[in-house]
Amino acid sequence: MKRLLRAQLLVAAVLFVSSVPRASAQAAPDFAPPVPRLQSVVDSAVAEARRQFPKLQSGQIAVTLVDLRDPARPVRGSHRGGEQIYPASVIKLFYLAAAHRWMEDGKLTDTPELRRAMSDMIVHSYNEATHYVIDVLTSTTSGPELPEAELKTWFDKRNAVNRYFAGLGYANVVAHKKPWCEGPYGRESQAIKAFEPKRNFLSTDDTARLMTEIATSKCVSAQRSGEMMVLLKRDPFSKEKDADSQGKFTGSALPEGAKLWSKAGWTSQTRHDCAYVELADGRKFVLVTFTVDHASERGIIHAVARKVVEGLK
């Protein structure tokens, strides 16, 4: 009987592992080593933001900067870069990367509807589009409450994206919740009450790593990285009047001739941006800035970006 049980458990484990989309064979948690030069730039940028906004506390801002002037040897500086913070819509960047991995591995069919949802999720940051992407990634759907055993199975499936990024060496990614405006309801709120963690989380270091991999054509494949970059492209000098347009978070602080790719996120408590920037003089960098409890202060992200541009000279 014990041998039979062990055999059954072994088969179950093999089936579980085979159902998880393939991760990289080599984890790279220290994707860009920290160096004093970049750390000094970050420290100065945070200090400048706090000087301009005296109510901003050190624990209310996190920043990671990656210098990509030599893409083969990226280096990093960060302030609270390993802290888990509620990411708002920046989490959609991770769902985008996971969708491309799933498609690359044949776990997900590339359809016009999926492409439409991915585009709307990143270009317009639509929550409804993100719901669809999460559903197809995890083979789960929202709906009525479930019996306890079924809810556990549902929640295990919903954690597929977490397992993928953990397998790649990402240390602080929690990506298993749908973004809502008025919700959640039913099994979504049931799972929040039953299981930990109750929210999505990211760190600025992990977010900067993913943007770095996309920008340097190392996320999934060069072709798929390029397809992601198309969706992330912004016009930092757009005449659009919406002050919360994604291109205006970091983009409003960039000098003439700059190019921008980004994914922003904001709620009533948070204001974040993840940006890859190319300047006219050849400087290239990833800058991720997360702020909490100062969501109405658009200038904090601008102050950080301007000081970074100055410091990288």
Order of alpha helices (4+ residues) and beta strands (2+ residues): alpha-alpha-beta-beta-alpha-alpha-alpha-alpha-alpha-alpha-alpha-alpha-beta-beta-beta-beta-alpha
